[in-house]
Amino acid sequence: MNRLKEVRKIKGLTLEEVSKDIGISIANLSRYERENIELKRETWIKLADYYNVPVAHLMGLPDGLIRYINRLGGMTYEALQDAIIQWAYERNIVSLKNTHKQFMKVTEELGKLAEGINKDNQGQIKDSLGDILVTLIILSKDSDVDLLDCLRGAYDVIKDRTGKTVNGVFVKEEDLHE
């Protein structure tokens, strides 16, 4: 049983508002809520992003099943991101009022990464990088920003960038001439 209607009602939205905002007909939204037609993966993601909840939560998957699937391994980045967001929701971490605190967690983990690099401690580096990703995923949810969209946008900016590496640091072509 999905949670589409429940989440929409909690958010205080009408079918008309959701339809207008995300470009899905009212009739289809109503069918989705009544589970009369199956949603495509893209639609689940679109609705989860719109409602700012994990896809697994919106689909109504039991927490135990989500944990079992997560333990199976072989998860995609998107699935890991959803699992982290679900974990954060279950612990009441995701909240606009926590954005500053979550940012401080990101910087704390960056400090641990710096320490690991300075001490050439591969275990600490690996642990810190994972913790940084977790804190960034939660921070992006707090800020209502899709981290994958940010990453895609950054890649679109750099993919055709020219320049050269100087002392292990890439320098953009336009900065080489200053």
Secondary structure as GFF3:
##gff-version 3
##sequence-region A 1 178
A	DSSP	alpha_helix	4	10	.	.	.	ID=ss1
A	DSSP	alpha_helix	15	22	.	.	.	ID=ss2
A	DSSP	alpha_helix	26	34	.	.	.	ID=ss3
A	DSSP	alpha_helix	41	51	.	.	.	ID=ss4
A	DSSP	alpha_helix	55	59	.	.	.	ID=ss5
A	DSSP	alpha_helix	63	71	.	.	.	ID=ss6
A	DSSP	alpha_helix	77	90	.	.	.	ID=ss7
A	DSSP	three_ten_helix	96	98	.	.	.	ID=ss8
A	DSSP	alpha_helix	99	118	.	.	.	ID=ss9
A	DSSP	alpha_helix	122	142	.	.	.	ID=ss10
A	DSSP	alpha_helix	147	158	.	.	.	ID=ss11
A	DSSP	beta_strand	163	166	.	.	.	ID=ss12
A	DSSP	beta_strand	169	172	.	.	.	ID=ss13
A	DSSP	alpha_helix	173	176	.	.	.	ID=ss14
###
